[in-house]
Amino acid sequence: MAELNSGQYFKNRKGRIPVKTVGATKSPITTKGGMTILPDTTIEEITLESTAILLLPGADQWHVPEHTPIVAKAKQLLDAGGNVAAICGATAALANAGILNHRQHMSNSLEYLAICCPAYEGAACYRNEKIVVDGNLITTSAAGGLLLAREVIKLLDLFHHETLEAWYRYFLTDDSQYYDVMMQTMQGSDSSLYN
């Protein structure tokens, strides 16, 4: 989210993608991690034209009926060509809604989807990989946060390829050589801002 909102490594250095939080209402939400978030917008306000990507976070509360509208919005966006990314429990919500029945996907495991999602019929499309991109849909497990970030940036075509690979390797390995490579890929931009 920081990379989207800041735009610091974007090919178009003047660009950014503001990150907005979404809720059924604009009432405060307490996350699984105990953070309180005040939604910027409501589900009804999400449109294909105003949304670069809908990011669905992991949680163990996706079965609660109050989340049905955001899952329906994800389906609406996907059907209209919009982008959706889901991690961990959010993949179960998509699976249970039938959204993954005919799309390549992954989750915490196939067994996890079978247990958590009585309506799931997409086992033939399940891929036992770390992350799966099927057109405008990205799915990953609870352990796929960094991979999800890389694939979202790639799907939205925000970084130069070389910058993205160096960025990914830097955060994956904590090896400063990749940070140096990342800065070198940004020649022509003001990389001195990051040194």
Residue frames as a rotation matrix with the C-alpha (Angstrom) as fourth column:
MET 1
0.571 0.821 0.000 0.00
0.821 -0.571 0.000 0.00
0.000 0.000 -1.000 0.00
ALA 2
0.351 -0.516 -0.781 2.89
0.214 -0.768 0.604 2.34
-0.911 -0.379 -0.160 0.74
GLU 3
-0.698 -0.660 0.277 4.30
0.391 -0.028 0.920 1.89
-0.599 0.751 0.278 -2.77
LEU 4
-0.169 0.728 0.664 0.92
0.959 -0.034 0.282 2.56
0.228 0.684 -0.693 -4.40
ASN 5
0.730 0.582 -0.359 0.21
0.671 -0.712 0.209 5.62
-0.134 -0.393 -0.910 -2.31
SER 6
0.292 -0.695 -0.657 3.69
0.145 -0.647 0.749 7.18
-0.945 -0.314 -0.089 -2.45
GLY 7
0.989 0.087 0.116 4.56
0.119 -0.029 -0.992 6.46
-0.083 0.996 -0.039 -6.08
GLN 8
0.555 -0.815 -0.164 8.23
-0.505 -0.487 0.712 6.74
-0.661 -0.313 -0.682 -5.13
TYR 9
-0.475 -0.766 0.433 9.42
-0.091 0.532 0.842 4.01
-0.875 0.361 -0.322 -7.52
PHE 10
0.547 0.778 0.310 6.83
0.287 0.173 -0.942 4.53
-0.786 0.604 -0.129 -10.28
LYS 11
-0.259 -0.535 0.804 7.97
0.953 -0.005 0.303 4.86
-0.158 0.845 0.511 -13.88
ASN 12
0.080 0.373 0.924 5.82
0.402 -0.861 0.312 7.97
0.912 0.347 -0.219 -13.99
ARG 13
-0.679 -0.533 -0.505 7.34
0.642 -0.096 -0.761 9.81
0.357 -0.841 0.407 -11.05
LYS 14
-0.842 0.425 0.333 4.43
-0.485 -0.867 -0.119 12.24
0.238 -0.261 0.935 -10.86
GLY 15
-0.027 0.886 -0.464 1.91
-0.367 0.423 0.829 9.42
0.930 0.192 0.314 -10.49
ARG 16
-0.928 -0.128 0.349 0.48
-0.370 0.416 -0.831 7.74
-0.039 -0.900 -0.434 -7.45
ILE 17
-0.292 0.866 -0.405 -2.50
0.070 0.442 0.894 5.59
0.954 0.233 -0.190 -6.66
PRO 18
-0.453 0.133 0.881 -4.20
-0.827 -0.433 -0.360 6.82
0.334 -0.891 0.306 -3.50
VAL 19
-0.759 0.188 -0.623 -5.09
0.315 0.944 -0.099 3.97
0.570 -0.272 -0.776 -1.19
LYS 20
-0.355 0.731 0.583 -8.59
-0.821 -0.542 0.180 4.22
0.448 -0.414 0.792 0.23
THR 21
-0.986 0.102 0.132 -10.11
0.003 0.802 -0.598 2.01
-0.167 -0.589 -0.791 2.89
VAL 22
-0.476 0.852 -0.216 -13.59
-0.488 -0.052 0.871 0.65
0.732 0.521 0.440 2.29
GLY 23
-0.950 0.257 0.177 -16.36
-0.029 0.491 -0.870 -0.37
-0.311 -0.832 -0.459 4.65
ALA 24
-0.401 0.895 0.195 -20.02
0.891 0.332 0.310 -1.27
0.212 0.298 -0.931 4.52
THR 25
0.859 0.509 0.056 -20.48
0.477 -0.836 0.272 2.10
0.185 -0.207 -0.961 6.26
LYS 26
0.190 -0.816 0.546 -18.05
-0.037 -0.562 -0.827 4.81
0.981 0.137 -0.137 7.29
SER 27
0.891 0.124 0.437 -18.12
-0.440 -0.010 0.898 3.59
0.116 -0.992 0.045 10.90
PRO 28
-0.027 -0.983 0.184 -14.77
-0.999 0.030 0.016 2.57
-0.021 -0.183 -0.983 12.44
ILE 29
0.816 0.136 -0.562 -13.54
-0.239 0.964 -0.114 -0.98
0.526 0.227 0.820 11.83
THR 30
0.314 -0.748 0.585 -11.21
-0.822 0.093 0.561 -2.89
-0.474 -0.658 -0.585 14.14
THR 31
0.242 -0.319 -0.916 -8.91
-0.755 0.531 -0.384 -5.24
0.610 0.785 -0.113 12.24
LYS 32
0.809 -0.016 -0.587 -7.77
0.219 0.936 0.275 -8.69
0.545 -0.351 0.761 13.34
GLY 33
-0.165 -0.974 -0.155 -4.50
0.695 -0.004 -0.719 -7.05
0.699 -0.226 0.678 14.37
GLY 34
0.056 0.290 -0.955 -6.36
0.960 -0.279 -0.029 -4.61
-0.275 -0.915 -0.294 16.63
MET 35
-0.931 -0.357 -0.072 -5.97
0.315 -0.889 0.332 -1.52
-0.183 0.287 0.940 14.44
THR 36
0.099 0.967 -0.234 -8.93
0.540 -0.250 -0.804 0.81
-0.836 -0.046 -0.547 14.15
ILE 37
-0.874 -0.314 0.371 -9.60
0.468 -0.336 0.817 2.05
-0.132 0.888 0.441 10.63
LEU 38
-0.066 0.836 -0.544 -12.04
-0.027 -0.547 -0.837 4.75
-0.997 -0.040 0.058 9.62
PRO 39
-0.074 0.037 0.997 -13.21
0.884 0.466 0.049 3.86
-0.462 0.884 -0.068 6.08
ASP 40
-0.824 -0.283 -0.491 -12.65
0.016 -0.877 0.479 6.51
-0.566 0.387 0.728 3.43
THR 41
-0.550 0.613 -0.567 -15.50
-0.804 -0.204 0.559 5.23
0.227 0.763 0.605 1.29
THR 42
0.008 0.621 0.783 -18.35
-0.571 0.646 -0.506 2.74
-0.821 -0.443 0.360 1.21
ILE 43
-0.513 -0.177 0.840 -18.83
0.364 0.841 0.399 -0.29
-0.778 0.511 -0.367 -0.99
GLU 44
0.482 0.814 0.324 -21.56
0.683 -0.118 -0.720 1.47
-0.548 0.568 -0.613 -2.99
GLU 45
0.731 -0.227 -0.644 -19.12
-0.346 -0.936 -0.063 4.23
-0.588 0.269 -0.763 -3.92
ILE 46
-0.346 -0.881 0.323 -16.64
-0.111 0.380 0.918 1.83
-0.932 0.282 -0.229 -5.57
THR 47
0.796 0.537 -0.279 -16.78
-0.334 0.005 -0.943 2.03
-0.505 0.844 0.183 -9.36
LEU 48
0.593 -0.574 0.564 -14.73
0.764 0.622 -0.171 0.46
-0.253 0.532 0.808 -12.12
GLU 49
0.574 -0.320 0.754 -13.66
0.390 -0.702 -0.596 3.92
0.720 0.636 -0.278 -13.26
SER 50
0.594 -0.290 0.750 -12.45
-0.634 -0.742 0.215 4.99
0.495 -0.604 -0.625 -9.81
THR 51
0.707 -0.259 0.658 -10.72
-0.431 0.580 0.691 1.77
-0.561 -0.772 0.298 -8.77
ALA 52
0.016 -0.787 -0.616 -7.29
-0.973 0.129 -0.190 0.66
0.230 0.603 -0.764 -9.97
ILE 53
-0.463 -0.123 -0.878 -7.51
-0.029 0.992 -0.124 -2.51
0.886 -0.032 -0.463 -7.89
LEU 54
0.556 0.631 0.542 -9.62
-0.677 -0.034 0.735 -3.85
0.482 -0.775 0.408 -5.04
LEU 55
-0.538 -0.798 -0.271 -7.34
-0.373 0.514 -0.772 -5.37
0.756 -0.314 -0.574 -2.38
LEU 56
0.634 0.773 0.015 -9.08
-0.428 0.334 0.840 -7.91
0.644 -0.539 0.543 -0.15
PRO 57
-0.260 -0.828 0.497 -7.10
-0.885 -0.002 -0.466 -8.57
0.387 -0.561 -0.732 3.04
GLY 58
-0.447 0.019 -0.894 -6.77
0.166 0.984 -0.062 -11.83
0.879 -0.176 -0.443 4.90
ALA 59
-0.511 0.321 0.797 -8.92
-0.852 -0.307 -0.423 -12.47
0.109 -0.896 0.431 7.94
ASP 60
-0.966 0.207 -0.153 -10.94
0.223 0.970 -0.096 -15.21
0.128 -0.127 -0.984 9.56
GLN 61
-0.483 0.821 -0.303 -14.20
0.090 -0.297 -0.950 -13.23
-0.871 -0.487 0.070 9.48
TRP 62
-0.881 0.090 -0.465 -14.99
-0.467 -0.332 0.820 -13.43
-0.081 0.939 0.334 5.75
HIS 63
-0.753 0.631 -0.184 -17.91
0.532 0.750 0.393 -15.81
0.386 0.198 -0.901 6.45
VAL 64
-0.538 0.561 -0.629 -19.79
0.438 -0.452 -0.777 -13.05
-0.721 -0.693 -0.003 8.33
PRO 65
0.164 0.728 0.666 -22.80
0.958 0.044 -0.284 -11.91
-0.237 0.684 -0.690 6.26
GLU 66
0.694 0.114 -0.711 -21.83
0.119 -0.992 -0.042 -8.23
-0.710 -0.055 -0.702 6.51
HIS 67
-0.340 -0.901 -0.270 -18.96
-0.262 -0.185 0.947 -8.99
-0.903 0.393 -0.173 4.07
THR 68
0.012 0.432 0.902 -21.28
0.729 0.613 -0.303 -10.30
-0.684 0.661 -0.308 1.35
PRO 69
0.896 0.400 -0.194 -21.57
0.171 -0.712 -0.681 -6.87
-0.410 0.577 -0.706 -0.36
ILE 70
0.272 -0.859 -0.433 -17.79
-0.757 -0.469 0.455 -6.46
-0.594 0.204 -0.778 -0.81
VAL 71
-0.516 -0.376 0.770 -17.52
0.105 0.864 0.492 -9.97
-0.850 0.335 -0.406 -2.26
ALA 72
0.416 0.742 0.525 -20.36
0.724 0.079 -0.685 -9.10
-0.550 0.666 -0.505 -4.66
LYS 73
0.818 -0.185 -0.544 -18.49
-0.343 -0.917 -0.204 -5.90
-0.461 0.354 -0.814 -5.56
ALA 74
-0.269 -0.952 0.146 -15.34
-0.486 0.265 0.833 -7.93
-0.831 0.153 -0.534 -6.26
LYS 75
-0.263 0.259 0.929 -17.33
0.641 0.767 -0.033 -10.15
-0.721 0.587 -0.368 -8.64
GLN 76
0.793 0.607 -0.048 -18.85
0.407 -0.587 -0.699 -7.11
-0.453 0.535 -0.713 -10.33
LEU 77
0.459 -0.708 -0.536 -15.41
-0.644 -0.681 0.348 -5.54
-0.611 0.186 -0.769 -10.83
LEU 78
-0.491 -0.670 0.557 -13.89
-0.132 0.689 0.712 -8.78
-0.861 0.276 -0.427 -12.15
ASP 79
0.059 0.624 0.779 -16.77
0.767 0.472 -0.435 -9.31
-0.639 0.623 -0.451 -14.58
ALA 80
0.936 0.321 -0.142 -16.34
0.191 -0.805 -0.562 -5.74
-0.295 0.499 -0.815 -15.86
GLY 81
0.555 -0.797 0.240 -12.58
0.474 0.066 -0.878 -6.12
0.684 0.601 0.414 -16.34
GLY 82
0.613 -0.315 0.724 -11.54
-0.651 -0.721 0.238 -4.52
0.447 -0.618 -0.647 -13.04
ASN 83
-0.230 -0.842 -0.488 -8.65
-0.173 0.529 -0.831 -5.80
0.958 -0.106 -0.268 -10.94
VAL 84
0.770 0.421 0.479 -9.00
-0.566 0.104 0.818 -7.71
0.294 -0.901 0.319 -7.66
ALA 85
-0.328 -0.858 -0.395 -6.32
-0.307 0.493 -0.814 -9.17
0.893 -0.145 -0.425 -5.38
ALA 86
0.723 0.608 0.329 -7.14
-0.551 0.220 0.805 -11.51
0.417 -0.763 0.494 -2.49
ILE 87
-0.450 -0.882 -0.137 -4.93
-0.491 0.372 -0.788 -12.98
0.746 -0.288 -0.601 0.21
CYS 88
-0.992 -0.093 0.080 -5.56
-0.118 0.543 -0.832 -15.72
0.034 -0.835 -0.549 2.79
GLY 89
-0.575 0.817 0.048 -9.16
0.416 0.343 -0.842 -15.67
-0.705 -0.464 -0.537 4.11
ALA 90
-0.110 0.526 -0.844 -10.31
-0.627 -0.695 -0.352 -13.36
-0.772 0.490 0.405 1.32
THR 91
-0.753 -0.169 -0.635 -9.64
-0.624 0.487 0.611 -16.19
0.206 0.857 -0.472 -1.15
ALA 92
-0.878 0.479 -0.015 -12.09
0.444 0.802 -0.399 -18.31
-0.179 -0.357 -0.917 0.84
ALA 93
-0.213 0.823 -0.527 -14.74
-0.033 -0.545 -0.838 -15.60
-0.977 -0.160 0.143 0.52
LEU 94
-0.260 0.055 -0.964 -14.25
-0.927 -0.295 0.233 -15.55
-0.271 0.954 0.128 -3.26
ALA 95
-0.940 -0.138 -0.312 -14.30
-0.230 0.933 0.277 -19.35
0.253 0.332 -0.909 -3.39
ASN 96
-0.714 0.700 -0.028 -17.48
0.451 0.428 -0.783 -19.62
-0.536 -0.572 -0.621 -1.35
ALA 97
-0.009 0.702 -0.712 -19.17
-0.342 -0.672 -0.657 -17.08
-0.940 0.237 0.246 -3.64
GLY 98
0.594 0.239 0.768 -18.35
0.490 0.650 -0.581 -19.20
-0.638 0.721 0.269 -6.70
ILE 99
0.800 -0.287 -0.528 -15.96
-0.498 -0.808 -0.315 -16.59
-0.336 0.514 -0.789 -8.09
LEU 100
-0.205 -0.979 0.009 -13.07
-0.862 0.185 0.472 -19.08
-0.464 0.089 -0.881 -8.23
ASN 101
0.374 0.440 0.816 -15.01
-0.123 0.896 -0.427 -21.94
-0.919 0.060 0.389 -9.79
HIS 102
0.802 -0.028 0.597 -13.74
0.573 0.319 -0.755 -21.14
-0.169 0.947 0.272 -13.30
ARG 103
0.756 -0.615 0.225 -10.62
-0.471 -0.749 -0.465 -19.05
0.455 0.246 -0.856 -12.63
GLN 104
0.163 -0.788 -0.594 -7.13
0.528 0.578 -0.622 -20.26
0.833 -0.213 0.510 -11.87
HIS 105
0.531 0.080 0.843 -6.37
-0.577 -0.695 0.429 -19.51
0.620 -0.715 -0.323 -8.23
MET 106
-0.326 -0.523 -0.788 -4.66
0.413 0.671 -0.616 -20.58
0.851 -0.526 -0.003 -5.05
SER 107
0.646 0.503 0.574 -5.21
-0.367 -0.455 0.811 -20.10
0.670 -0.734 -0.109 -1.33
ASN 108
0.173 -0.567 0.805 -3.78
-0.962 0.077 0.261 -21.35
-0.211 -0.820 -0.532 1.95
SER 109
-0.885 -0.370 0.281 -4.35
-0.258 0.894 0.366 -24.86
-0.387 0.251 -0.887 0.54
LEU 110
-0.576 0.704 -0.416 -6.95
-0.358 0.239 0.902 -26.78
0.734 0.669 0.114 -1.42
GLU 111
-0.442 0.374 -0.816 -7.95
0.731 0.677 -0.085 -28.51
0.521 -0.633 -0.572 1.81
TYR 112
-0.843 0.097 -0.530 -8.50
0.298 -0.735 -0.608 -25.11
-0.448 -0.671 0.591 3.46
LEU 113
-0.730 0.597 -0.332 -10.96
-0.677 -0.570 0.465 -24.12
0.089 0.564 0.821 0.72
ALA 114
-0.450 0.565 -0.692 -12.72
0.026 0.783 0.622 -27.48
0.893 0.261 -0.367 0.92
ILE 115
-0.531 0.196 -0.824 -13.19
0.834 0.295 -0.467 -27.10
0.152 -0.935 -0.320 4.68
CYS 116
-0.733 0.119 -0.670 -14.09
0.275 -0.849 -0.451 -23.39
-0.622 -0.515 0.590 4.77
CYS 117
-0.603 0.412 -0.683 -16.16
-0.720 -0.651 0.242 -23.11
-0.345 0.638 0.689 1.62
PRO 118
-0.320 0.534 0.783 -19.15
0.100 0.841 -0.532 -25.45
-0.942 -0.092 -0.322 1.27
ALA 119
0.733 0.663 -0.155 -20.14
-0.048 -0.178 -0.983 -23.87
-0.679 0.728 -0.099 -2.06
TYR 120
-0.016 -0.855 -0.518 -16.63
-0.780 -0.314 0.542 -24.15
-0.626 0.413 -0.662 -3.58
GLU 121
0.757 0.269 0.596 -16.52
0.146 0.818 -0.556 -26.09
-0.637 0.508 0.580 -6.86
GLY 122
0.846 -0.415 -0.334 -13.23
-0.524 -0.540 -0.658 -24.79
0.093 0.732 -0.674 -8.28
ALA 123
0.515 -0.690 0.509 -10.78
-0.166 0.503 0.849 -27.55
-0.841 -0.521 0.145 -7.31
ALA 124
0.544 -0.290 0.787 -9.97
0.789 0.496 -0.363 -28.20
-0.285 0.819 0.498 -10.99
CYS 125
0.681 -0.258 0.686 -8.73
0.251 -0.797 -0.549 -24.59
0.688 0.546 -0.478 -11.27
TYR 126
0.931 -0.354 0.090 -6.65
-0.204 -0.301 0.932 -24.69
-0.303 -0.886 -0.352 -8.08
ARG 127
0.527 -0.843 -0.107 -2.91
0.012 0.134 -0.991 -24.27
0.850 0.521 0.081 -8.60
ASN 128
0.845 -0.308 -0.437 -0.48
0.514 0.241 0.823 -25.35
-0.148 -0.920 0.362 -5.90
GLU 129
0.007 -0.803 0.596 1.79
0.686 -0.430 -0.587 -22.34
0.728 0.413 0.547 -6.39
LYS 130
-0.634 -0.325 -0.702 2.91
0.756 -0.451 -0.474 -19.44
-0.163 -0.831 0.531 -4.21
ILE 131
-0.346 0.564 -0.749 0.76
-0.217 -0.825 -0.521 -16.94
-0.913 -0.018 0.408 -6.09
VAL 132
-0.414 0.285 0.865 -1.59
0.846 0.472 0.249 -17.17
-0.337 0.834 -0.436 -9.07
VAL 133
-0.525 0.275 -0.806 -2.47
-0.372 -0.925 -0.074 -14.41
-0.766 0.260 0.588 -11.50
ASP 134
-0.422 0.494 0.760 -5.43
0.823 0.560 0.094 -15.16
-0.379 0.665 -0.643 -13.75
GLY 135
-0.013 0.366 0.930 -5.91
0.743 -0.619 0.254 -12.08
0.669 0.695 -0.264 -15.89
ASN 136
-0.150 0.055 0.987 -7.28
-0.271 -0.962 0.013 -9.42
0.951 -0.266 0.159 -13.57
LEU 137
0.869 0.436 0.234 -7.41
-0.364 0.243 0.899 -11.63
0.336 -0.866 0.370 -10.45
ILE 138
-0.287 -0.953 -0.099 -4.50
-0.437 0.222 -0.871 -12.27
0.852 -0.207 -0.481 -8.08
THR 139
0.846 0.516 0.136 -4.75
-0.365 0.374 0.853 -14.84
0.389 -0.771 0.505 -5.29
THR 140
-0.260 -0.938 -0.229 -2.23
-0.284 0.301 -0.910 -15.95
0.923 -0.171 -0.345 -2.67
SER 141
0.238 0.262 -0.935 -1.94
0.697 0.624 0.353 -17.56
0.676 -0.736 -0.034 0.74
ALA 142
0.967 0.126 -0.223 -1.40
0.255 -0.562 0.787 -15.95
-0.026 -0.817 -0.576 4.14
ALA 143
0.282 -0.950 -0.134 2.35
0.522 0.035 0.852 -16.17
-0.805 -0.310 0.506 3.50
GLY 144
-0.012 -0.272 0.962 2.18
0.999 0.040 0.024 -14.32
-0.045 0.962 0.271 0.16
GLY 145
0.626 0.368 -0.687 2.21
0.462 -0.885 -0.053 -10.66
-0.628 -0.284 -0.724 1.18
LEU 146
-0.170 -0.780 -0.603 5.40
-0.233 -0.563 0.793 -9.68
-0.958 0.275 -0.086 -0.63
LEU 147
-0.806 -0.055 0.589 4.47
0.492 0.490 0.720 -11.71
-0.328 0.870 -0.368 -3.70
LEU 148
0.226 0.966 0.124 1.06
0.940 -0.183 -0.287 -10.05
-0.255 0.182 -0.950 -3.71
ALA 149
0.445 -0.130 -0.886 2.64
0.038 -0.986 0.164 -6.61
-0.895 -0.106 -0.433 -3.61
ARG 150
-0.641 -0.761 -0.100 4.93
-0.112 -0.036 0.993 -7.51
-0.760 0.647 -0.062 -6.53
GLU 151
-0.654 0.417 0.631 2.09
0.745 0.502 0.439 -8.87
-0.134 0.758 -0.639 -8.66
VAL 152
0.478 0.806 -0.350 -0.18
0.722 -0.587 -0.367 -5.89
-0.501 -0.077 -0.862 -7.93
ILE 153
0.126 -0.531 -0.838 2.59
-0.243 -0.835 0.493 -3.50
-0.962 0.141 -0.234 -9.00
LYS 154
-0.850 -0.464 0.251 3.22
0.076 0.363 0.929 -5.61
-0.522 0.808 -0.274 -12.10
LEU 155
-0.240 0.852 0.466 -0.48
0.939 0.325 -0.111 -5.88
-0.246 0.411 -0.878 -13.02
LEU 156
0.703 0.532 -0.472 -0.90
0.464 -0.846 -0.262 -2.12
-0.539 -0.035 -0.842 -12.75
ASP 157
0.358 -0.649 0.671 2.34
0.864 -0.042 -0.502 -1.60
0.354 0.760 0.546 -14.73
LEU 158
0.989 0.134 -0.066 3.69
0.149 -0.854 0.498 0.93
0.010 -0.502 -0.865 -12.24
PHE 159
0.380 -0.924 -0.054 7.43
-0.308 -0.181 0.934 0.17
-0.873 -0.338 -0.353 -12.07
HIS 160
0.193 -0.477 -0.858 9.95
-0.934 0.179 -0.310 -0.46
0.301 0.861 -0.411 -14.79
HIS 161
0.807 0.149 -0.571 10.56
-0.110 0.989 0.103 -4.23
0.580 -0.020 0.814 -14.92
GLU 162
-0.092 -0.950 -0.299 14.14
0.362 0.247 -0.899 -3.90
0.927 -0.191 0.321 -13.64
THR 163
-0.536 -0.031 0.843 13.05
-0.625 -0.657 -0.421 -1.65
0.567 -0.753 0.333 -10.76
LEU 164
0.512 0.826 0.236 10.34
-0.801 0.361 0.477 -4.09
0.309 -0.433 0.847 -9.73
GLU 165
0.657 -0.301 -0.692 12.69
0.213 0.954 -0.213 -7.09
0.724 -0.008 0.690 -9.74
ALA 166
-0.481 -0.872 0.095 15.32
0.195 -0.212 -0.958 -5.23
0.855 -0.442 0.272 -7.70
TRP 167
-0.268 0.496 0.826 12.61
-0.849 -0.526 0.040 -3.97
0.455 -0.691 0.562 -5.30
TYR 168
0.760 0.613 -0.215 11.26
-0.480 0.753 0.450 -7.48
0.438 -0.239 0.867 -4.83
ARG 169
0.362 -0.700 -0.616 14.71
0.447 0.710 -0.545 -9.03
0.818 -0.078 0.569 -4.28
TYR 170
-0.563 -0.543 0.623 15.66
-0.244 -0.611 -0.753 -6.30
0.790 -0.576 0.211 -1.81
PHE 171
-0.020 0.642 0.766 12.61
-0.978 -0.172 0.119 -6.94
0.208 -0.747 0.632 0.38
LEU 172
0.820 0.292 -0.493 12.90
-0.269 0.956 0.119 -10.71
0.506 0.035 0.862 -0.06
THR 173
0.414 -0.772 -0.483 16.57
0.618 0.627 -0.473 -10.96
0.668 -0.103 0.737 0.91
ASP 174
0.958 -0.085 -0.275 17.40
0.139 -0.699 0.701 -7.73
-0.252 -0.710 -0.658 2.80
ASP 175
0.048 -0.959 0.280 20.55
0.904 0.161 0.397 -7.61
-0.425 0.233 0.874 0.65
SER 176
0.292 0.081 -0.953 21.54
0.091 -0.994 -0.057 -3.97
-0.952 -0.070 -0.298 0.08
GLN 177
-0.805 -0.584 0.104 22.99
0.139 -0.016 0.990 -4.76
-0.576 0.812 0.094 -3.35
TYR 178
-0.377 0.745 0.551 19.40
0.922 0.242 0.304 -4.96
0.093 0.622 -0.778 -4.63
TYR 179
0.533 0.487 -0.692 18.62
0.575 -0.809 -0.126 -1.55
-0.621 -0.330 -0.711 -3.17
ASP 180
-0.283 -0.737 -0.614 21.60
-0.133 -0.604 0.786 -0.17
-0.950 0.304 0.073 -5.08
VAL 181
-0.856 0.032 0.516 20.39
0.487 0.384 0.785 -1.89
-0.173 0.923 -0.344 -8.26
MET 182
0.153 0.988 0.025 16.92
0.972 -0.145 -0.183 -0.47
-0.177 0.052 -0.983 -7.71
MET 183
0.408 -0.052 -0.911 18.33
0.148 -0.981 0.122 3.05
-0.901 -0.185 -0.393 -7.44
GLN 184
-0.686 -0.716 -0.133 20.41
-0.067 -0.121 0.990 2.49
-0.725 0.688 0.035 -10.59
THR 185
-0.543 0.548 0.636 17.28
0.835 0.432 0.340 1.44
-0.089 0.716 -0.693 -12.49
MET 186
0.526 0.794 -0.303 15.77
0.780 -0.593 -0.199 4.80
-0.338 -0.131 -0.932 -11.66
GLN 187
-0.613 -0.778 -0.140 18.44
0.604 -0.575 0.552 6.80
-0.510 0.254 0.822 -13.50
GLY 188
-0.700 0.365 0.614 16.89
0.354 -0.569 0.742 9.95
0.620 0.737 0.269 -14.84
SER 189
0.570 0.818 0.073 14.68
0.310 -0.297 0.903 10.31
0.761 -0.492 -0.423 -11.78
ASP 190
0.115 -0.524 0.844 15.77
-0.695 -0.649 -0.309 11.97
0.709 -0.551 -0.439 -8.58
SER 191
0.477 0.032 -0.878 17.04
0.321 0.924 0.209 8.86
0.818 -0.382 0.431 -6.80
SER 192
-0.640 -0.744 0.193 19.00
0.118 -0.344 -0.932 11.09
0.759 -0.573 0.308 -4.39
LEU 193
0.005 0.741 0.672 15.75
-0.783 -0.415 0.463 11.43
0.622 -0.528 0.578 -2.49
TYR 194
0.878 0.423 -0.225 16.20
-0.256 0.812 0.524 7.87
0.405 -0.402 0.821 -1.22
ASN 195
0.173 -0.897 -0.406 19.88
0.517 0.433 -0.738 7.95
0.838 -0.082 0.539 -0.22
